[in-house]
Amino acid sequence: MKSALRFAGTVSALLCAAQVQAQAPARQSAAKPAPRLVVAISVDQFSANLFAEYRQMFRLGMKRLTQGVVFPSGYQSHAATETCPGHSTILTGSRPSRTGIIANDWIDLGAARADKVIYCAEDPTAPGSSSRNYVVSPRHLKALTLGDRMKAAAPADRVVSVAGKDRAAVMMGGHQTDQIWFWGGKSFVTLPDRTGAAPATVGRVNAQVAATIARPEKVVLPAECRSRAIAVPIGAGKSVGVPVDRKAEDFSGFRVAAGFDAATTDLAIGLIDEMKLGRGQGTDVLAIGLSATDYVGHAFGTEGGEMCAQLMGLDANVGRILDALDATGTPYVVALTADHGGHDLTERDTARAFPGAQRVDPKLNSDTIGKAIAAELGITLDGPLLSSTGPFGDWYVSRALPAALRPRVIALAQAKLQAYPQIQTVLTADDLRRMPSPQPPVEEWSLAERARASFDPERSGDLIVLLKPNVMPIPDPTKGYVATHGSPWIYDRRVPILFYRPGATGFEQPLGIETVDILPTLAALIGLDVPSEEIDGRCLDLDAGQADTCAK
C-alpha cells in the first residue's frame, strides 16, 4: 500500500509539473496549421517483417500512410516485447524501465493477496481483483501519456482511447481519459469507476457486435491470399494456415475474425463524429488499439492465409479511419506503429527452410529448477524457491529465503539456467541495476542493454532469463496458442512507425528509431513542451525540406 501511495504522489507531482512546463503557446508549422486532432493507431503484433511483406499488397488506408513519413525500422527497443510494455512506450515517450510496465504480468511476492501475479493494467488494491479476474486501471503506469500532458496544459483538450484489449486502451490513454472503451469479452466496456451515460456510439456498436456473433460467419478469403492458404500440421490431428468458418456464439473466434478490428474501428469512427473530436475548444487525442493481428498471430502464426486476410482487413479499416478524419475538415496527424513484432510458428519455420526453429523444453520452468536447487542446498520452504510466469523473462527468489542464502541461490540458479541449451543468457537484477540507460543507435544494443530498457528495480525479477533466437516459449501448440512473442530478438523488437498529415510531403528514413520517439514528435507538432529529462525519446523532424517540425 505504501508503494501505491508513493506512486500516486509521483503521478500527481508529474501532472502538476507538466501543467507548469507545458504553457508554451501552440506553434504552427511554417507549412501547415498545427493539428487539432492527434490520432495514434497501434496494430498489435504488426512486425516490420509483416509490413515489408505486405506493403506492396496494400491498396487503401495502409497504402495512403506509406505516402507520409515512413520509418520501416522502428524499434520497441526493450527486451520484454509483450503487449503491455509495448503499448506503454507509444504515447509516453518512455521505455518500460521508466513506465514501470515490465511485462503483461509480473510477480509481487509482497502482495497482500494469495495471488502474487500482478496484471499490468489492474488495480491490485481493489476488492476481489486478481491476475485472472482483475479490476482494470492505469494505476501501474508510472509515466504520463501525451493525453495526460495535454490535459495538464489545457483541461479542455479531450483524450479518447478505444482498443480490442484493455491494456492497449489503458497504456495509450493514460490517467486522464475522457472516454476509454475496450473489449470486455462479450462487448465493449469501460473502467469500473466511470459514471454517467455511455456515448450512443457504444450502444450501437455493441448491438451490432452482438448480432454479428449470434450468427455464423463464413470465411471469404481475398483472392491475393489464396496462395498463402496452405495447411500446416501441428499435431493431434490439427493444422493451421487455412482459415475456417466461425460458428455462432463463438466469442473467441470473433477475436480472430475480420469483424473484431472492424468493430473497434466502428467505435473509433463513431466517437470522432459523436464527440466532434478535433472540433472543440482545444486539441484532442484519439488512441486506437487494433488487436486482432495479435490474436491471429498467436492462434495461427504469421505466414498463413489467416494473417493475409487479417492484413487486408487492416488496410480497409485504416482507410475507413482516414476517410472519417478527412470528413471532419479539421487538421489532423496520424501515427501508426505496433506494440511489438512477432514470429511464425515453429512447424511452418522448419517446413520452410529454417530447421533451427524449436519449441521450448517443458522442463524449463521455475518450479523444476527451484526444486533442484532446494534439494542441492538442503533448503526447506513453505512455498516455491523460484517463481516466474513462464520459461523466460522475470524469475523471482522467495522472500522467505534467509538473506545469507540469497546470493548463493541466485548464483546457482544463474549457472544452471545459463547451462541450459535453449537459453542465451541470464542476467541478474544487480547486473542491470548498475547499468546506465542505453543510448542510440538502438539497433546496436547488447542483450544486456535491451534488458536494461525493461528493468524496473521495484518490479523486475531477481533473474532475467533470455531464450536463444527462434526458441518458441510454447512447448505444445495443440493446447492453445501456437506462436507468441516477448523475446529480445529483432523479429519481436522491430516495428514500422508511420506518420501522416494530409498534404505534407512524405519521405522514408530506413535508420533505426524507437517508439518512444513518437510522443515528442507529436508534442512538437501541437506546440506542447515536454521536458527531455522526463522521457527517453527524441523528436523526429517530419518536414521533408529545410523546415524543422521539432524547432521551438
N, C-alpha and C positions, 0 to 999 in steps of 0.2 A: 504494500500500500504506500510506503514511504517513497518507493521508486516511482510509483504512479503519480504521487503528488508533486515530486520533483519535475517529472515530465510535463505535467500540466502547467507548472510555473514557468518552465522553459518556453513552452509554446506561447504562453501569454506575453512573456517578455519579448519573444521574437516578433509577435504580431505588433506590439507597441513600437518596437524598433523599426519595423517595416513601415509603419504609418508615418513616422517622422522622416525616414530616409527616402520615401517614395513620393515626395511632394513636388518633384521636378515637373514643370509643365509638359504636357504631351507634345512631342516633337513630330513634325511631319517630314517624311522623306522628301528629298528635293524633287523626286519624280512623281510620287503618289501620296494621296492622303493617308494618314495613319488608319489602320484597320479599326473598325468599330466592333468587329466580331472576330475572335480568335478561336479557331477550331483545331483541336488536336485529336487525331484518329490513331488508335493503336490496333494493329491487326495481330492478334495473339498467335505466336509461333510462325510468324511470317519472316523466314530467314532471308538473308541476302542471296542464298543459293536459289530459293524459290523465286525471288524477284527476278534474278537473272534468267532463270529457266523459262519463266512465263512472260517476260517483258514484251516479247515480240507478238504474243498472242492477245495482249490487252487491246481492246477497241473502244472502251468507254471511259469511265472515271479514272482508272489507273493510267491509261494512256495520256489523259489530259494532265495528270500530275507529273508525268515524266517530261512534260514540256516546261515545267518550272525548274526549280533548283534541285538537282539530284545528287545525293551523296550515296552511291551504291555500297560503300564500305563504311557504314556506321557501325558502332560497337555498343552493345551492352557490355561494358568493359570488365565487369566483375566476374568472379568465378561461379557464384551461385545463380546460374541463369535459369531462374524459375519465374513464375508469373508475378508474384507479389513484389519481389525485389526489382524486377524489370519495370513494372508499372510505377514503382516509387521513384524511379530516376527521371521519367519522361517530362514531368511538369514541376519538378523541384529543383532541377539543376544539380542534384547531389547524388553521389553514389550510395549504395546501401550502407557503407560504413558511417555515413552521416545521417541517412534517413532512418537507420535502425531496423530496416526491413531486410533481415539477413537471409530469409528463406520464406517459403509458404508457411512452414511450421517450424518451430524450434522448441527446445525443452527448457523449462524453468523449474529446476529441482527445488526451488524455494517457494513455488506457487502454493497458495493456501487452498488447494483442492487436490483430490486424488489424481485427477488427470493433469499430468505435468506437461503435456504437449500444448503449446500455445499457438493458436491460429493467428496469422499476421493481421487480419482485419477484424479482430474480435475485441470486445471489452471483457477481459477475464474477471473483472470485479463485479460484473452484472450477475445477479442471482440466476443460477442454473446454466450459465454459459460454460461450454466445454469445447474442445477442439472439433468435435463431431456435430454438436448442436450449439452453435455459437451465436452470440448476440453481435451483430455486425456493427463496427465502429471504426473511426480513424484514430483511435486512441494511441496505437503503437507507432504511428507515423511521427517521427521527431522533427521533420523538416516542414517548411512552408511550401505550398504549391503556388503556381502562378496565380490561381484564383484567390488564395489566401492573401497574397501580397497586393493584388489589385483591390480587393475589398478593404484592406487596411488603409490604402491610399485614397480610395473613393468608394464609400459604402454603397453608393447607388449602382456600382458595377454588379453584374449578376454572374453567378457561377452555376453551371448546369453540368451534370455528369450522368451518362447513361452507359450501360455495358451489359454484356452477357454474363459477366462474373462480378460478384460483389467486390472482390479485391481489386479488380480493374477500376471500377467506378470510384471506390474509396481512395485509392492511391493517386489517381489523377485528379479527382475532385478536391480532396483535402478536407480541411477542418471547417470550412465556411460555405458549404454548398447551399444554394437557394433551392435547387431541386436535384435529387440524386435517386436514380432508379436502376435496378439490376434484376437479373433473372433469379427468382427465388425457388426454382424447381418446377413450378406449375404456372407461374405468372410473374410479371414484373412487380417488384416490391421496393420499399424504401427503408430508410433507417428506422428502428423501432421508436426513437424519440421524436419523430416528426409528427406534428399535429396539423389540423386543417385539411381542407378538401384537396384531393389529388387533381391535377390538371385533367381536363376532359380527354386529352390525348391518351393518357394512361389507360383509362377505362376502355376506350375504343380499341386500342392495340391489344389489350388483354382479351377482349371479347373475340377479336379476330384470331388471336393465337389459340384460344380455347376451341374455336370452331375448326381450325386447321388440324390440331392434334386429335380431335374427336374422329376424324375420318382418315382412312389410309392414304398414303401418298405413293404414287408410282414414280420411280426414277425416270427422268428424261435426261439422258446423257448427251451433253453437247457434242456435236459432230467432231470437233477438234480433240475431244477426249477419248474417242473410241479406241484409238491405237494404244492408249495407256491402260485400258481396262483388261488387264491380264491377271488371272488368279494366281496367287502365291500361297502355297500350303504353309500352315504354321503349326500343324499338329492336331491330334484329336479330331481329325476329320474337318477341320476348319481352314478357311482361307480368307485372304483379303485381296483387294485390288479391283474387284468388280462391284460397283455399287448395287445395293439391294433395296427393294421397296420397303417403306416404313409401314408398320401395322398401326391401326387405330389405337389411340390412347398410349402410344409409346413415347413417353416423355424423354427418355434417354436418347432414343433415336431422333427425336426432334432437334437435339443439340448438334447432330452431325448432318442435318438436312439443310437444304437451301433456305428454308423458312426462318431459321434461327437468327442469322445475321440480318435477314430482311426485316424481321420484327424489331430488332434493335435499331435498324435504320429508320423504320417507320416511326418509332418512338422519338428518335432524334429530330427527324423532319417535322413531326407534329409539334414538338416543343419549340422549334425555331419559329414556326408560324404562330402558335398559340401565345407564346410569351413575347413575340416580336423581338427576338434576340437580335442584337446589333442595331436596334432602332429605339433604344431607350435613352435615359439621361446620360449614361456613361458608356464604357466599353464592356462587352460581355465575353465570357469564355465558355465554350462548349467542348467537353471531353466525351469522346465516343469510343467505347471498347467493343470491337468486333471479335468475338471469342470463338466462333465456330471453327476457324482454321486450326486452332489448338486441339479441339475435340476430335476433329478429323485426323490430325497427325497422330494423336495418341491411339485412336481406335483402329486406324488402317495404315499408318505410315505416311510418308510424304511423297511417294512416287507413283501412286496408283491412280486409277480412274476417279476415285473418291476425292482426292486432293485437286485433280484437274477441274472437276465440276465445281468444287468449292471456290477455287480462284476465279473461275469465270463468273460465279455469283458475286464474288467480292468486287470485281470490275464493275458489274452492274450497280451494286449498292453504293459504291463510291461515286459513280456517275449520278445517281439519284440525289446524293447529298450535295454534290456540286451544283446540280440544277436548282435545288431548293435554296442554296446560298445565293445563286445568281438572281433568283426571284425576289430576294429581299431588297435589292437595289442599294445595299449598304457595302462599304469597303470591308473586305474580309481577307484573312490569311488562313491557310490550311497547312498543318504539319502532319505528316503521316509517318509512322515508324512501327516497330514491334517491341514487345517486352522481352523477347529472346528469339533465338533461332530454333532449330530442330534437326533431327536426324532420322533417316529412314529405318525401318525395322531390319533386324539382323538377317532374317531369312531372305529378304529381297537383296540385301547387300551381297550376301555370299553367293546368291544365284547370278548376280550381275557383276562379276569381275572384281569382287572385293572379299576374298576368302578370310581376311584377317578379322572381320567383324565377329563378335561373340557376345553371348549373354553372360551376365554376372553369375558367379558361383553362389547358389543359395546358402552355402555355409558362411559366406562373408556377411556377417551381421554382428552387431554389438553384443547380443546375448551370448553367442557362441564364443566369441573372442574374450568377453568378460569372464565367463565361467572358466575358461582355460587359464587365464591369468590368476584368478582367485584360487584355483586348485594348486597352481605352481607356487604361489606365495603363502598358501595356507590362510587366506582371508575369508572370514565368515561375516556376511552382512544380511540384514533382513530383506533388502531389495537388490536390484542388479548393480554390479560394479560399474558397468558401462551402459550408457543409454544413447540411442540415436533414433531418428525417424526413417532411416534407410541405410543402404550399404555405403553411401558416400555423403560428404558434407560434414555437418557438425556432430561430433561424438563427445559425450559428457561423462565425467568421472563422478561417482557417487559422493555426495557431501557427507555421508556417514563414515567415509574412509578417514582414519586418523591422518592428520596433517603431515606427520612424518613419513607416511607411506605414499603420499600423492606423487612426489617426483619419481619414485621408483615405478609406480603403476603406469604413469604417463610414458616414461621412457620405455618400459617393456611393451606397452601397447603400441607405441610408435614403431618399435623394432619388429614386432610380429606383423603388423599391418604392412610395413614397408617391404617385408619379405614376400608378401602375397603377390603372385604373378600378375594379377589383374589391377594392381594399384600402382599408380605412377609416383605419387609422393604423399607423405603425411607431414603436415605442419602442426606446430603447437601454438597455443594462444600466446605463450611467451615469445615465440618467434615473431608473430605478427604484431604484437603489442609494441615491439621495439622498432618496427619499420615505419618510415615516413609514408605519407600518402603518395602513391605513384603519380608520375607526371607523363605527359605525352612524349613520344608517339605511342599511342595505345596499342598498336599492332605489334609493338616490340616488347611488351611487358613479359616478365618472367611469370611462372606459375605462382610464385610467392606474391608478386605484386597484384595479380588477379585476385588471389585470396584476400590480400590486404584490403582491396576495394570493397569486399563484402564483410569485413570484420568489424564487429561492434563488441567491445570488451564486456559490456553488460549482458549480452545475449548470445554471443557465439560460443561454440564448444571449446573444450579443453584441447581437442584434436580436430584438425580439418583434414578429411580424407578425400583425395582426388584420384579417381579411376583413370586408367590408361585410355587413350583415344579409341573410339569405336567399341567400347565395352558398354553394352546396353544394361542399365541397372534394373532390369525386369527379368527375373530368371525364367518365368514361364508365360509365354504370350497367349496361352489358351485360357488363362484365368482372369483376364481383364484387359488392361491396356497392352498393346503390342510394342509400343515405342514411347520414348519420352525424351526429355532434355535435362538441363541442370548441370552440365559439365563445364569445365573451363576452356574447352576447345573451340576452335574457330567456327565450326558449324553451329554451335549454340550461342556464340557471342556476337556474330556478325549479322547486322540487320540493315535494311535500307532506311534512309532518312530523306524525306522529300518535303520541300516547301513549295507552296503555290499561292500566287497572288494574281488575279486576273489582269492581263495586260502587261505584266512585268516580263522582262527578258529573262529567259532561263539559261542555265549553264549546268555543266556536270563537273564535279570535283571528285576524282577517284581516291584521294588520300583518306586515311582513317580519321574519323571524328567520333565523338561519343554522343549518346542520347542525352547526357547531362548538358550538352551544348544547346539543346532545344529551348529551355527556359530563357537563358539570357538573350538568345536570338529573337524570340518572340517579344520579350520585355522591351528590347530596344526599339522594335517597330511601333510600340504603343507609348513610348516615352516613359516607361516605368523603370526607375532606378533600382537595381538590385546590387547591393554591396558584394564585391567579388570575394571577400573573405567569408561570406556566408554560404557559398556554393562551390562546387567543383568544376562546373562547366565554364565555357568561354563563348562570347558572342561570335556568330558566324556572319560575315558580310554577305548579304543576299543580292547585292547590286552587281550586275554583270559588267558595269562600266567603272568610271572613276569615282562615282559617289560611294559612300560607305553607310550602310544601314545601321552600323554599330556606332557611328560617330555621335557624340553628345553635343 
